[in-house]
Amino acid sequence: MFDQKILSRAADLLARLRTENLNLATAESCTGGLIAALFTEIPGASDVIDRGFVTYSNAAKTEVLGVAAALIEGKGAVSREVAVAMAEGAVGRARSGSGGAIALSVTGVAGPGGGSAEKPVGLVHLAVARTGQAIRHRECRFGDIGRSAIRMATVAAALELLGESIGD
């Protein structure tokens, strides 16, 4: 399912998380669980991966992660604020290792429809929340490169942001 390059990068990140005694949670919308699937493709991931949330609907973001409905209504599901709230909700629900917990969230417009001038197809917001550290956010604008390509580009961007968050 995943090419060797991305599997290798994910394996390296798991090793780093293991060294840091961090447990990882994911909160995914537009990727629909691809990030969790990538990490769990690697043997031995269960000692690092705690849980994955696929919160595709706005109701799921609210019910499962505690994202305020008013925030989604005011800023939109595809926004910095919602990505941050998703990461905060996931890290708050994660089991902590001795080094704490870290959570990665993604929300975006994968297309082919659903985009607007303000939030075009290919817009993705990612965030990482880590116990005791400032939240990191990244906005990506991949363009209308196709649904699958946007989702896979989001997975790659998520790995990059996670790596930055753990100093890898």
C-alpha positions in Angstrom: 0.0 0.0 0.0 2.8 2.4 0.9 6.1 2.8 -0.9 9.3 1.9 0.7 10.5 5.5 1.2 7.5 6.5 3.3 7.5 3.2 5.2 11.2 3.8 6.0 10.6 7.3 7.2 7.7 6.1 9.4 9.8 3.4 10.9 12.5 5.9 11.7 10.0 8.1 13.4 8.6 5.2 15.4 12.1 4.4 16.6 12.6 8.0 17.7 9.3 8.0 19.5 10.2 4.8 21.2 13.6 6.3 22.3 11.7 9.3 23.7 9.1 7.1 25.4 6.3 8.9 23.7 3.0 7.4 22.7 1.4 8.6 19.5 -2.2 9.3 18.8 -3.6 10.4 15.4 -6.7 12.5 14.7 -7.5 12.3 11.0 -10.1 13.8 8.8 -9.2 14.1 5.1 -6.7 11.2 5.3 -9.3 8.8 6.7 -6.9 6.8 8.8 -4.0 6.6 6.3 -1.5 7.9 8.8 -2.5 5.4 11.5 -2.5 2.7 8.8 1.0 3.7 7.7 2.5 3.5 11.3 0.7 0.2 12.0 2.1 -1.3 8.8 5.4 -1.4 10.7 6.0 -4.5 12.9 6.4 -3.6 16.6 4.4 -0.3 16.3 2.1 -1.3 19.1 4.6 -0.2 21.8 4.4 3.4 20.4 1.0 3.8 18.7 -1.7 4.4 21.3 -4.8 5.2 19.3 -6.1 6.7 16.1 -9.2 8.8 15.6 -10.9 9.1 12.3 -13.1 12.1 12.7 -14.4 12.7 9.3 -17.6 14.5 10.2 -17.9 17.7 12.2 -20.0 15.8 14.7 -17.2 13.3 15.2 -14.7 16.0 15.8 -16.9 17.4 18.5 -18.1 14.1 20.1 -14.8 12.2 20.0 -12.1 14.9 20.3 -14.0 17.6 22.1 -13.6 20.2 19.4 -16.2 23.0 20.1 -19.0 23.0 17.6 -18.9 26.8 17.7 -15.3 26.7 16.6 -16.1 24.5 13.7 -19.1 26.7 12.8 -17.0 29.9 13.1 -13.7 28.9 11.5 -14.7 25.9 9.4 -13.6 22.3 9.8 -10.6 23.1 7.5 -8.8 25.6 9.6 -5.7 26.1 11.8 -7.9 26.4 14.8 -9.7 23.1 14.2 -6.5 21.3 13.4 -5.0 22.5 16.7 -8.2 21.6 18.7 -8.1 18.1 17.1 -4.5 17.6 18.1 -5.2 18.9 21.6 -8.2 16.6 21.9 -6.2 13.6 20.8 -3.3 14.2 23.0 -5.6 14.7 26.0 -7.2 11.4 25.3 -4.0 9.5 24.6 -2.2 7.2 27.1 1.1 8.7 28.0 4.4 6.9 28.0 7.0 7.9 30.5 8.0 10.7 28.0 4.4 11.8 27.6 2.1 11.7 24.6 2.1 13.3 21.2 -0.8 13.7 18.8 -0.9 14.5 15.1 -4.0 15.9 13.4 -5.0 16.6 9.8 -8.0 18.3 8.3 -8.4 19.4 4.7 -10.2 19.5 1.4 -9.2 16.5 -0.7 -11.7 17.1 -3.5 -12.6 16.8 -6.1 -15.5 19.0 -4.8 -15.9 20.9 -1.6 -13.4 23.6 -2.2 -14.1 27.4 -2.4 -12.0 30.5 -3.2 -11.1 30.8 0.4 -10.5 27.1 1.0 -9.6 25.5 -2.3 -9.2 21.8 -3.0 -5.8 20.8 -1.7 -5.8 23.0 1.4 -4.8 21.0 4.4 -4.1 22.0 8.0 -1.9 19.8 10.2 -1.0 20.2 13.9 1.1 18.3 16.5 0.4 18.6 20.2 2.9 17.2 22.6 2.8 17.0 26.4 4.5 20.0 27.9 5.3 21.7 24.5 3.9 24.3 22.3 1.6 23.1 19.5 3.0 23.1 16.0 0.9 23.9 13.0 1.4 23.7 9.2 -0.8 24.8 6.4 -0.2 23.1 3.0 -1.7 24.1 -0.3 -1.2 21.1 -2.6 -3.5 22.4 -5.3 -6.0 20.3 -7.2 -3.7 17.4 -7.9 -6.4 14.7 -7.3 -7.9 13.2 -4.2 -5.5 10.4 -3.8 -2.4 12.6 -4.4 -3.7 15.2 -1.9 -4.2 12.5 0.7 -0.7 10.9 0.2 0.9 14.4 0.1 -0.8 15.0 3.5 0.6 11.8 4.9 4.1 12.9 3.8 3.7 16.4 5.3 2.4 14.9 8.5 5.5 12.8 8.8 7.7 15.8 8.2 5.8 17.9 10.9 6.0 15.0 13.4 9.7 14.7 12.8 10.2 18.4 13.4 8.2 18.1 16.6 10.5 15.4 18.0 13.7 16.8 16.7 14.3 14.2 14.1 
